[in-house]
Amino acid sequence: MLATTAVTVPQAMAADADARTSNGPVSGTASTPIGKLGPLTDLIIERILVSDDVAASKFGTGSPIEDPVREAQVLESVRKQADAAGVNADAAVAFFRDQITASKVVQRGLVARWTAHPEEAPTTRPDLGAIRTRLDRLTTALLAELKATQHVRDKPIACTVQLTLAGVSGAVVDHLDALHRQALRTATDSVCAPVGQ
């Protein structure tokens, strides 16, 4: 199964690139991950990249990366929004717990990098309130995409193939470094339903 995925991902990326070249963007923009889970993966990557701003807003202030109170508030809000949107609330909470964990992966990595190499540290401090507004918008969009992709995510094997396709292409088009690729793996951990469910 993994060998098949490894062969089909580059082939599908090449085919998608050819389609973009000859027919314009396939779905929205030329930089959207491909496959049935491409739009979901695109939003996940966007949320991961917002973590750079979260890290920059906290760096040098003594603000902790861990914020259990805020995390609990976000997950409770997700549960309510998922219920209202017709998305399985437990699955949505598990998914967003992964998003929070992925954000902390990025924040810890960047803080460690900037501490070791102060010349790479940000010179401006983004407003955390504005960042949270962006995150709230992304939460709404992610929940909508979870609902839209339920039929794909309920089939573990097909979902895994589609997620690999979207993840590999998304990492390429967004030029993700090793830290952000690690965060992407963390963020997509519970996208697909477990085998046997």
C-alpha positions in Angstrom: 0.0 0.0 0.0 2.8 2.4 0.9 4.7 1.6 -2.2 1.6 2.3 -4.3 1.1 5.6 -2.6 4.8 6.6 -3.1 4.5 6.0 -6.8 1.1 7.6 -7.3 1.8 10.8 -5.4 4.6 12.2 -7.7 2.6 11.0 -10.8 -0.5 12.7 -9.6 1.5 15.9 -8.8 2.9 15.9 -12.3 -0.5 15.3 -13.8 -1.9 18.1 -11.7 1.0 20.5 -12.7 0.4 19.6 -16.4 -3.4 20.4 -16.0 -2.6 23.7 -14.4 -0.2 24.7 -17.1 -2.6 23.9 -19.9 -5.9 24.7 -18.4 -5.2 27.2 -15.6 -5.7 26.4 -11.9 -7.5 23.2 -11.1 -9.2 24.3 -7.9 -8.9 28.0 -6.9 -5.2 28.7 -7.0 -2.1 27.2 -8.5 -0.8 26.7 -5.0 -3.5 24.5 -3.5 -2.6 21.0 -2.4 -4.1 18.4 -4.8 -6.5 15.6 -4.2 -9.9 15.3 -2.5 -8.3 16.5 0.8 -6.4 19.3 -0.8 -8.6 22.1 0.4 -8.6 20.7 4.0 -4.8 20.3 3.9 -4.5 23.9 2.6 -6.4 25.2 5.6 -4.3 23.1 8.0 -1.1 24.4 6.5 -2.5 28.0 6.7 -3.2 27.4 10.4 0.3 26.0 10.9 1.9 29.0 9.3 -0.1 31.3 11.6 1.9 29.6 14.4 4.9 31.5 13.2 3.2 34.7 14.2 2.0 33.2 17.5 5.7 32.4 18.3 6.8 35.9 17.2 4.2 37.5 19.4 5.4 35.5 22.5 9.1 35.5 21.9 11.1 37.4 24.5 8.0 38.2 26.5 8.1 35.3 28.9 4.6 34.2 27.7 4.4 30.4 27.9 3.8 28.3 24.8 1.5 26.1 26.8 -1.9 27.8 27.6 -4.2 25.1 29.0 -7.0 27.6 29.7 -7.1 29.0 26.2 -6.8 25.5 24.7 -9.8 24.3 26.8 -11.8 27.3 25.6 -10.9 26.6 22.0 -11.9 23.0 22.2 -15.1 23.7 24.0 -16.0 26.3 21.3 -15.1 23.7 18.6 -17.4 21.1 20.3 -20.3 23.6 20.2 -19.6 24.7 16.6 -19.3 21.1 15.4 -22.6 20.2 16.9 -24.3 23.2 15.3 -22.6 22.4 11.9 -23.5 18.7 11.9 -20.0 17.5 12.4 -19.1 14.7 14.8 -18.1 16.7 17.9 -15.7 14.1 19.3 -13.9 13.8 16.0 -13.7 17.6 15.6 -12.2 18.0 19.1 -9.6 15.3 18.4 -8.8 17.0 15.1 -8.4 20.5 16.7 -6.4 19.0 19.6 -3.9 17.9 16.9 -4.0 21.5 15.4 -3.1 22.9 18.8 -0.3 20.3 19.3 1.1 21.1 15.8 1.1 24.8 16.6 3.1 24.1 19.8 5.6 22.1 17.7 6.2 25.1 15.5 6.3 27.5 18.4 8.8 25.5 20.4 11.0 24.9 17.3 11.0 28.6 16.4 11.7 29.8 19.9 14.6 27.4 20.1 15.9 28.5 16.8 15.6 32.2 17.6 17.2 31.7 21.0 20.2 29.9 19.5 20.4 32.4 16.6 19.2 35.8 17.8 20.0 37.4 14.4 17.1 35.3 13.0 14.6 36.4 15.6 11.6 38.6 14.6 12.0 42.3 14.9 8.3 43.0 15.2 5.7 41.6 17.5 2.4 40.6 15.9 -0.8 41.4 17.8 -2.0 38.2 19.5 -5.6 39.5 19.4 -5.5 39.8 15.6 -3.9 36.4 15.4 -6.7 34.8 17.4 -9.3 36.4 15.1 -7.5 34.7 12.2 -7.5 31.4 14.1 -11.2 31.8 14.8 -11.9 32.3 11.1 -9.8 29.2 10.2 -11.7 27.2 12.8 -15.0 27.9 11.0 -13.5 27.1 7.6 -11.8 23.9 8.9 -15.1 22.7 10.4 -16.9 23.3 7.1 -14.2 21.3 5.3 -14.4 18.5 7.8 -18.1 18.2 7.0 -17.5 18.4 3.3 -14.9 15.7 3.3 -16.6 13.3 5.7 -17.3 10.8 3.0 -13.6 10.6 2.1 -12.3 10.6 5.7 -14.7 7.7 6.7 -12.8 5.3 4.4 -9.4 4.8 6.1 -7.4 3.5 3.2 -8.7 5.9 0.6 -8.4 8.7 3.1 -4.7 7.8 3.8 -3.9 7.9 0.1 -5.7 11.2 -0.4 -4.1 12.7 2.7 -0.6 11.6 1.6 -1.3 13.2 -1.8 -2.5 16.4 -0.3 0.3 16.5 2.3 3.2 15.9 0.0 1.9 18.4 -2.6 1.0 21.0 0.1 4.5 20.8 1.6 6.0 21.3 -1.8 3.8 24.2 -2.9 4.1 26.0 0.4 7.9 25.3 0.7 7.5 23.9 4.2 10.8 23.3 6.0 11.4 20.3 8.3 9.8 21.9 11.3 6.6 22.8 9.5 6.5 19.4 7.8 6.7 17.8 11.2 3.8 20.0 12.4 1.8 19.0 9.3 2.2 15.4 10.2 1.0 16.1 13.7 -1.9 18.2 12.5 -3.2 15.5 10.2 -2.9 12.6 12.6 -6.6 12.2 13.2 -8.0 13.4 9.8 -8.7 9.8 8.7 -11.1 7.5 10.6 -9.3 4.7 12.3 -9.3 1.3 10.5 -12.3 -0.8 11.7 -14.4 2.2 12.7 
